[in-house]
């Protein structure tokens, strides 16, 4: 595409109805800015979302979009990428959608390593249903489902993805849109599956983890870890580290092999249907 794109080219004109101050505004702006900088046309981009506040992100996206069922963003996105490999495919969901009901799909998407960028808006709470404990709620978090404080150890999604074979793992903060744009660009350019966890504050139901909380906690990592011990140590020292934390370029050959298999399957199915 020859014309220079802007973030506005990836807006469909719908006005977001998120609560004022919701971190998801920043994620949407980061996606739009990243695709514009990469000069990927709206008709060649697809955004798949799930259920929850984060699921509404597809309602405001100017390219193709699908609002699918709870926890099923990844299988839908992987199906699109398998059948239309020339498209840039992104999946977007929340911590409940991605690390609760959809956590099994995360494991297998990482194993399969198709080049889909999965952006998770993590606010450590079920904001859409008024603030219940989520898979990433910290120990002691008080909610209607944990009035005495959360007793369940929260999921560490980055370690889970890494242990499942993810070849790109990043983390960002919706209060830093420029950094998010760069992070999304690198995830999209990666020739394999990318998980990008974004701390996206819910200013209504999780006031303990708002913008000021993350600004104090977050540190930035310039380069991804070079070894597995370094990656684990990095997250152990500070789980709020932002940047590209892991990138295994050597293992992306799996995708090239999978493209051949997917192509054969699609050709077979088309022949059967026709």
RAFENGI-V366238 format. One record per helix or strand of 3 or more residues. SS is the DSSP state (h for helix, s for strand). FROM is the first residue (numbers start at 1). TO is the last residue. If there is no record, write none. Layout:
<<SS	FROM	TO> <SS	FROM	TO>>
This chain:
<<h	7	10> <h	24	37> <h	42	44> <s	45	49> <h	53	60> <s	64	67> <h	73	83> <s	88	94> <h	95	101> <h	103	112> <s	117	122> <h	127	129> <h	157	163> <s	168	173> <h	177	189> <s	194	199> <h	207	209> <h	211	217> <h	228	237> <s	241	247> <h	249	273>>
